[in-house]
């Protein structure tokens, strides 16, 4: 037992150093180190604004926990619907976790240590700054002394979300029996909610809310048991089963109206044959749909008004442009195209058409679903739909301008992230304010509807401007993730 603890004590700092090395090499040590500072300042400004507008500190604390829970779920969600689940969750970037192939190390211990590293890493990088950002609300409530407790409960909530996703991934690797177990578990949770059990009391948030320690303690024990079951069920270094598939390129190309060089068909086939297939695009949109529904509920609680379904969903769903662009570029290395007579500009054009084929139908479908569930006046629904399309194209162009073919480049690059956040906020914030707190007049609706095509034109302009710029950078051997 002591030997096992010694192995874990050795592996954990090695994994943490590897994580730092990876991101500091990609983005630069200073830019990466500045990221938690930006999180703290931006979040503190948001909290102060909410307090200033009369939002109760307890409401802010609740939504911090819910957002952190969603973040925990999303941390492992990339592999949730695919065959090579754990490879998607960990990626090939983590070299230490795959050392069981060559070293006499326990696969489960490696995976468990990796998950502990993830929790420790995010607790410092994200959750610590978020807890500190709550200080304006804590000061308003005379509750500054409980900030350390907030950090602990936020970390615990993140762990719950991460473990739920990990357990779902493990269940999926067990075929039909695992999937059935997963569905039964989800059904039991849904039943508990339906009969009126307050699930929040069973999360670490129950400790912060002060409703008693028994329920959240039981919830933590259940989380640990779920993590142990997931570790027992999953082999993190196992190779996916070999499979073959028939030639489909020409069939995909014939489905497209314009794809003379076949690059669009290649992009779509890459997505379709990867883990989760094209369904992961729908899954990413579904996560954003759920977050938007929560924001609408929160806004109604804060303002006492009924938010506009068309405007709020119309602008927030447009943020899925980033995730869709990430999927269609995930398997590309521009150096591979240099072996063929293919222009760099043609690759970017194909990614744009792939985005239009996958991204827009997905977000439009979710938008129509939102309008169908929550209802909306026809004029507002049309204005929101036009905004959705225009904003999606705008955010696509902004993403390409900042990151080239590597949309993940700015996730931990503070300068790029700030640029993207600022560029996205320019159209998002004014429309959200109108959607949350005002009943738009006919004139304002006409203005918003006209804003959609204008944003689309700006997005196309950014895209056209950035293609020659990235072509020149690639010619010189510089890639999107480099500063």
C-alpha positions in Angstrom: 0.0 0.0 0.0 2.8 2.4 0.9 4.5 1.6 -2.4 1.3 2.5 -4.3 1.1 5.8 -2.4 4.7 6.4 -3.4 4.0 5.8 -7.1 1.0 8.2 -6.9 3.1 10.8 -5.1 5.7 10.6 -7.9 3.2 10.6 -10.8 1.1 13.5 -9.7 3.7 16.2 -9.8 5.1 14.8 -13.0 1.6 15.1 -14.6 1.2 18.6 -13.3 4.5 19.7 -14.7 3.6 18.1 -18.0 0.4 20.0 -18.1 2.2 23.3 -17.5 4.9 22.4 -20.0 2.3 21.7 -22.7 0.4 24.9 -22.3 3.3 27.2 -21.6 5.0 25.9 -24.7 2.0 26.4 -26.8 1.0 29.9 -25.6 4.0 31.2 -23.7 4.5 31.1 -19.9 3.4 34.7 -19.3 0.2 34.4 -21.4 -0.8 31.1 -19.8 0.0 32.4 -16.3 -2.1 35.5 -16.9 -5.2 33.4 -17.8 -6.4 32.9 -14.2 -5.9 36.6 -13.5 -8.2 37.4 -16.5 -10.8 34.9 -15.2 -10.8 36.5 -11.8 -11.1 40.1 -13.1 -13.7 39.4 -15.7 -15.8 37.3 -13.3 -15.5 39.8 -10.5 -16.7 42.5 -12.8 -19.7 40.4 -13.7 -20.5 39.6 -10.1 -20.2 43.3 -9.2 -22.6 44.2 -12.0 -25.1 41.5 -10.8 -24.9 42.9 -7.2 -25.3 46.4 -8.5 -28.5 45.4 -10.3 -30.0 43.9 -7.2 -29.2 40.2 -7.6 -29.2 38.4 -4.3 -25.7 37.0 -3.4 -27.2 33.6 -2.7 -28.6 33.5 -6.3 -25.1 34.3 -7.7 -23.5 31.6 -5.5 -26.1 29.1 -6.8 -25.4 29.9 -10.4 -21.7 29.7 -9.9 -22.1 26.2 -8.7 -24.4 25.2 -11.5 -22.0 26.7 -14.1 -19.1 24.9 -12.5 -21.1 21.6 -12.6 -21.7 22.2 -16.3 -18.0 22.9 -16.7 -17.2 19.6 -15.0 -19.5 17.7 -17.3 -18.0 19.4 -20.3 -14.4 18.7 -19.3 -15.0 15.0 -20.3 -17.8 15.4 -22.7 -15.8 15.1 -26.0 -15.7 11.4 -25.7 -19.2 10.8 -24.3 -20.7 9.5 -27.6 -17.8 7.9 -29.3 -16.0 4.5 -29.4 -12.6 5.7 -28.4 -14.0 7.5 -25.4 -11.0 7.8 -23.2 -8.7 8.8 -26.0 -11.0 11.7 -26.7 -11.1 12.6 -23.0 -7.4 12.5 -22.5 -6.1 13.1 -26.0 -2.6 12.2 -27.3 -1.2 15.2 -25.5 -0.9 13.5 -22.2 2.2 11.3 -22.6 2.5 10.2 -19.0 -0.9 8.6 -18.8 0.0 6.2 -21.7 3.3 5.1 -20.1 1.6 1.9 -18.9 2.3 0.6 -22.4 6.0 0.6 -21.7 6.4 0.8 -17.9 5.3 -1.5 -15.1 2.6 0.9 -13.9 -1.1 0.2 -13.1 -3.4 1.5 -15.8 -6.1 2.3 -13.3 -3.7 4.0 -11.0 -2.4 6.1 -13.9 -6.0 7.1 -14.8 -7.0 7.9 -11.2 -3.9 10.0 -10.8 -4.7 11.8 -14.1 -8.2 12.6 -12.8 -6.8 13.9 -9.5 -4.4 16.1 -11.5 -7.2 17.5 -13.5 -9.1 18.4 -10.4 -6.1 20.0 -8.7 -5.2 21.8 -11.9 -8.6 23.3 -12.6 -9.1 24.0 -8.9 -6.2 26.4 -9.1 -6.5 27.6 -12.6 -10.3 28.3 -12.8 -12.1 27.6 -9.6 -9.8 29.6 -7.3 -10.2 32.8 -9.5 -14.0 32.2 -9.6 -14.2 31.9 -5.8 -12.2 35.1 -5.5 -14.4 36.8 -8.0 -17.4 36.2 -5.7 -15.9 38.7 -3.2 -18.1 41.7 -4.2 -21.2 39.6 -3.5 -19.7 38.1 -0.3 -18.9 41.6 0.9 -22.5 42.8 0.1 -23.8 39.9 2.2 -21.1 40.3 5.0 -19.9 36.8 4.2 -16.3 37.2 3.1 -15.1 34.7 5.7 -16.9 31.9 3.7 -14.9 32.4 0.5 -12.6 29.4 1.3 -15.7 27.3 1.8 -17.0 28.5 -1.6 -13.8 27.4 -3.2 -14.1 24.0 -1.7 -17.7 23.5 -2.7 -17.0 24.7 -6.2 -14.2 22.2 -6.5 -16.4 19.5 -5.1 -19.1 20.4 -7.6 -16.6 20.3 -10.5 -15.6 16.8 -9.3 -19.2 15.6 -9.4 -19.6 16.8 -12.9 -16.3 15.2 -14.0 -17.1 11.9 -12.4 -20.6 11.8 -13.9 -19.1 12.2 -17.4 -16.4 9.7 -16.6 -18.9 7.1 -15.4 -21.0 7.6 -18.5 -17.9 7.1 -20.7 -17.1 3.9 -18.8 -20.6 2.6 -19.1 -20.5 3.2 -22.8 -17.4 1.0 -23.1 -19.4 -2.0 -21.7 -21.8 -2.2 -24.6 -25.5 -2.7 -24.2 -25.3 -3.6 -20.5 -23.4 -0.5 -19.7 -25.7 1.7 -21.8 -28.7 0.1 -20.0 -27.1 0.8 -16.6 -26.5 4.4 -17.7 -30.1 4.9 -18.8 -31.4 3.4 -15.5 -29.2 5.7 -13.5 -30.3 8.8 -15.5 -33.9 7.6 -15.0 -33.5 7.4 -11.3 -32.1 10.9 -11.1 -35.0 12.1 -13.3 -37.5 10.4 -11.0 -36.0 11.9 -7.9 -36.3 15.3 -9.5 -39.9 14.6 -10.6 -41.1 13.7 -7.1 -39.7 16.9 -5.6 -36.4 15.9 -4.2 -34.1 18.9 -4.2 -31.0 17.5 -5.9 -29.0 20.6 -5.0 -28.9 19.5 -1.4 -27.1 16.4 -2.5 -24.3 18.3 -4.2 -21.4 20.0 -2.3 -23.5 23.2 -2.7 -25.6 21.9 0.2 -22.7 22.6 2.5 -22.4 26.2 1.3 -26.2 26.7 1.4 -26.2 25.4 5.0 -29.2 23.1 4.6 -27.5 20.3 6.6 -24.5 18.1 6.1 -26.0 14.6 5.7 -27.3 14.9 2.1 -24.2 16.5 0.6 -22.0 14.0 2.6 -24.0 11.1 1.1 -23.7 12.7 -2.3 -19.9 12.9 -2.0 -19.7 9.3 -0.9 -21.9 8.3 -3.9 -19.6 10.4 -6.2 -16.5 8.5 -4.9 -18.3 5.2 -5.4 -19.2 6.2 -8.9 -15.6 7.1 -9.6 -14.4 3.8 -8.3 -16.9 1.9 -10.5 -15.8 3.9 -13.5 -12.1 3.1 -12.8 -13.0 -0.6 -12.4 -14.9 -0.7 -15.7 -12.5 1.2 -18.0 -9.1 0.5 -19.5 -7.6 3.9 -20.4 -4.9 2.6 -22.6 -6.8 0.0 -24.5 -6.9 0.4 -28.3 -10.2 0.7 -30.1 -11.4 -2.3 -32.0 -10.2 -2.3 -35.6 -12.9 -1.6 -38.1 -13.1 -1.2 -41.9 -15.5 0.8 -44.0 -16.3 0.9 -47.7 -15.3 3.8 -50.0 -17.6 6.7 -49.4 -15.7 9.7 -50.8 -17.5 10.0 -54.1 -20.9 9.4 -52.5 -20.3 12.2 -50.1 -19.0 14.5 -52.8 -22.1 13.8 -55.0 -24.3 15.0 -52.1 -22.7 18.4 -52.2 -23.7 21.0 -54.7 -20.2 22.5 -55.1 -17.1 20.6 -54.1 -14.8 20.3 -57.2 -11.6 19.5 -55.2 -13.3 17.2 -52.7 -12.1 19.1 -49.6 -15.5 19.6 -48.2 -16.3 15.9 -48.5 -13.0 15.1 -46.8 -13.8 17.4 -43.9 -17.3 15.9 -43.4 -16.0 12.3 -43.7 -13.3 13.1 -41.1 -16.1 14.3 -38.7 -18.4 11.4 -39.5 -15.8 8.7 -39.0 -14.4 10.2 -35.8 -15.6 9.4 -32.3 -19.3 10.3 -32.0 -19.6 11.1 -35.7 -21.7 14.1 -36.7 -23.7 13.6 -33.5 -21.0 15.3 -31.5 -21.9 18.5 -33.3 -25.5 18.1 -32.1 -24.2 17.2 -28.6 -22.2 20.4 -28.4 -25.2 22.4 -29.5 -27.3 20.7 -26.9 -25.0 21.7 -24.1 -25.2 25.3 -25.3 -29.0 25.0 -25.6 -29.2 23.8 -22.0 -26.9 26.6 -20.7 -29.1 29.1 -22.6 -32.2 27.7 -21.0 -30.6 28.1 -17.6 -29.6 31.7 -18.4 -33.1 32.6 -19.5 -34.4 31.1 -16.2 -31.8 33.1 -14.2 -32.6 36.3 -16.0 -36.3 35.9 -15.3 -35.5 35.4 -11.6 -33.3 38.5 -11.4 -35.4 40.9 -13.4 -38.9 39.6 -12.8 -39.6 39.9 -16.5 -40.1 37.2 -19.2 -37.0 37.1 -21.3 -37.4 37.1 -25.1 -36.9 33.5 -26.3 -36.1 34.6 -29.9 -33.5 37.1 -29.0 -31.7 35.3 -26.2 -31.5 31.9 -27.9 -30.8 33.6 -31.2 -27.6 35.2 -30.0 -26.3 32.7 -27.5 -26.7 29.7 -29.8 -24.4 31.5 -32.3 -21.5 30.8 -29.9 -21.6 27.2 -31.2 -19.7 28.5 -34.3 -16.5 27.9 -32.3 -17.2 24.3 -31.4 -18.4 23.4 -34.9 -15.2 25.0 -36.4 -13.2 23.0 -33.9 -14.8 19.7 -35.1 -14.2 20.4 -38.8 -10.5 21.3 -38.3 -9.7 18.7 -35.6 -8.1 16.3 -37.9 -6.2 18.7 -40.2 -2.5 19.4 -40.4 -1.8 21.9 -43.2 1.6 20.2 -43.8 -0.3 17.1 -45.1 -1.9 19.2 -47.8 1.5 20.4 -49.1 2.0 17.0 -50.7 -0.8 17.8 -53.1 -1.5 20.6 -55.5 -3.9 22.3 -53.1 -3.9 26.0 -52.3 -4.1 26.9 -48.6 -7.0 29.3 -49.5 -8.9 26.3 -50.9 -8.6 24.5 -47.5 -10.0 27.5 -45.7 -12.9 27.8 -48.2 -13.7 24.1 -47.6 -13.8 24.6 -43.9 -16.2 27.5 -44.3 -18.5 25.3 -46.5 -18.2 22.5 -44.0 -19.2 24.8 -41.2 -22.2 25.9 -43.2 -23.2 22.3 -43.8 -22.9 21.2 -40.2 -23.1 24.2 -37.9 -26.0 26.3 -39.3 -28.6 23.4 -39.6 -27.7 22.3 -36.0 -28.2 25.7 -34.4 -31.3 26.5 -36.5 -32.8 23.2 -35.3 -32.1 24.1 -31.7 -33.5 27.6 -32.2 -36.7 26.2 -33.6 -36.9 23.8 -30.7 -36.6 26.7 -28.2 -39.3 28.7 -30.0 -41.5 25.7 -30.0 -41.0 25.0 -26.3 -41.1 28.5 -24.8 -43.1 30.2 -27.6 -42.4 33.6 -29.2 -44.2 36.2 -31.4 -43.6 35.6 -35.1 -41.9 38.9 -35.7 -39.5 38.4 -32.8 -38.8 34.8 -33.8 -37.9 35.9 -37.3 -35.6 38.7 -36.0 -33.9 36.2 -33.7 -33.4 33.7 -36.5 -31.8 36.3 -38.7 -29.6 37.4 -35.9 -28.6 33.8 -35.2 -27.4 33.2 -38.8 -25.6 36.5 -39.1 -23.9 36.1 -35.7 -22.8 32.5 -36.4 -21.1 33.7 -39.6 -19.5 36.6 -37.7 -18.1 34.4 -34.9 -16.8 32.0 -37.5 -14.9 34.8 -39.3 -13.6 36.1 -35.9 -12.4 32.6 -34.9 -10.6 32.1 -38.2 -9.0 35.5 -38.0 -7.6 34.8 -34.5 -6.7 31.2 -34.8 -6.3 30.0 -38.4 -6.8 26.3 -38.6 -6.3 25.8 -34.8 -9.4 27.1 -33.0 -8.2 25.7 -29.7 -5.2 28.0 -29.9 -6.7 30.8 -27.8 -8.3 28.7 -25.0 -5.4 29.3 -22.7 -3.8 32.2 -24.6 -4.9 35.2 -22.6 -4.4 37.8 -25.4 -6.3 35.8 -28.0 -9.0 34.9 -25.6 -9.5 38.5 -24.6 -9.7 39.5 -28.3 -12.3 36.8 -29.0 -14.3 37.7 -25.9 -14.3 41.4 -26.7 -15.2 40.8 -30.4 -18.0 38.4 -29.3 -19.3 40.8 -26.7 -19.8 43.7 -29.1 -22.9 42.2 -30.7 -23.9 39.8 -27.9 -24.2 42.1 -24.9 -26.6 44.7 -26.3 -28.9 42.1 -27.8 -28.9 40.1 -24.5 -29.7 43.2 -22.6 -32.7 43.9 -24.9 -33.8 40.3 -24.8 -33.6 40.0 -21.0 -35.1 43.3 -19.8 -37.2 44.9 -22.5 -40.1 44.3 -24.8 -38.7 45.1 -28.2 -40.6 47.7 -30.3 -41.3 47.2 -34.0 -38.6 49.7 -34.8 -36.0 48.0 -32.5 -36.9 44.6 -34.0 -36.3 45.9 -37.5 -32.9 47.3 -36.4 -32.0 43.9 -34.8 -33.1 42.1 -37.9 -30.9 44.3 -40.0 -28.0 43.7 -37.7 -28.0 40.0 -38.6 -27.0 40.5 -42.3 -24.5 43.2 -41.2 -22.8 40.9 -38.8 -22.7 38.2 -41.5 -21.0 40.6 -43.9 -18.4 41.6 -41.2 -17.8 37.9 -40.6 -17.2 37.2 -44.3 -14.9 40.2 -44.4 -12.9 38.9 -41.5 -12.7 35.5 -43.1 -11.6 36.9 -46.5 -9.0 39.2 -44.9 -7.5 36.4 -42.7 -7.0 33.8 -45.4 -4.1 35.5 -47.2 -2.6 36.4 -43.7 -2.7 32.8 -42.6 -1.5 31.6 -46.0 1.6 33.7 -45.6 2.1 32.5 -42.0 1.8 28.9 -43.0 4.2 29.5 -45.9 6.8 30.7 -43.3 6.1 27.7 -41.1 4.2 29.5 -38.4 0.9 28.0 -37.2 -2.2 29.2 -35.4 -1.1 28.3 -31.9 2.1 30.3 -32.1 2.3 33.9 -31.0 
